Amino acid sequence: MQEVIQESMESYNEYIRNVIPGTVSIANKLRMDEAKEALSMISDFTEGVIWMSDINEKLKGLGYSVELNINDIQEYLEEINEGLQNQDFILVADMFEYEISTFFEQLELYEVK
């Protein structure tokens, strides 16, 4: 069981490290009119955030905890969805580059032993 916990923590940490350049890549794709690829990346991002939230909750239930404000993430996802519905790709790009990347840069990582 301890091995599964450690692997989960490592995967969580790796996701956070990788999502930051991913958010900038999404922003760049949106700005370069590569909406189809950007939308695919946004879908992957959304799935990853849901996974990250689930892992965090499961680890919290086992007594391991790092700060993760799910409400902030939910608000970002709602704003992204609204921006995409309005086809305001510049707004969505700015959100990914300036708000969402900053959010992930400030997240606490699990201490893996």
Secondary structure by P-SEA (a helix, b strand, c coil): caaaaaaaaaaaaaaaaaaaaaaaaaaaaaaacaaaaaaaaaaaaaaaaaaaaaaaaaaaaacccccccaaaaaaaaaaaaaaaaacaaaaaaaaacccaaaaaaaccccccc
